[in-house]
Amino acid sequence: MGMVLPDNAQMLKDPNVWIGDTAATVYTMQHKIGIVSNDNQPIEQVITVGNGTSERTTMFGSQQVMICNKENAVLKDVAYSPQMKFNLFV
């Protein structure tokens, strides 16, 4: 399986695609699919996104993911906010 750059941004909106963002301070996701609630975190928090705006989260939890050519991993303290445009990980 080779890495391919998408020819449009539509693929990046797929709930199975995560974008590595070294400037991110929290994992964020637009899709609620597969997230397991984390009772240790407040449900609603405000996070600042790359363009400087603030978005309100509606859930924090864990998300199982498969890293390309690696074993499964679990991302902890993932912020769910339907306003996010993409799934981001640090």
Steps between C-alpha positions, in 0.01 A plus 500: 500500500659829392425846631313720254412866530130558430410702193227682696413571863186286499696187600623683813141521627474119513441387863777240459766752398707680765738786421827538692517856629812579700354835611189336650479483879210256516368220278182624335243328286194604302335159510351327802539155346686261731583744779468356851404759762758595762334579830821662632471800265231768498273449199499861390824695464615779273799434275677749274552378144766591243324806364467646852129437547364315803289188462294328768545127549204277576688187612841372606593137465729236355517397135654180364698563181728306269826671418612432141717186492483471882286331760184646647536789746263686729496879508402622847328831584367559149279809475185460291355815348272489196638838389847355435585465132741205533622236746835622639759323710817631658 
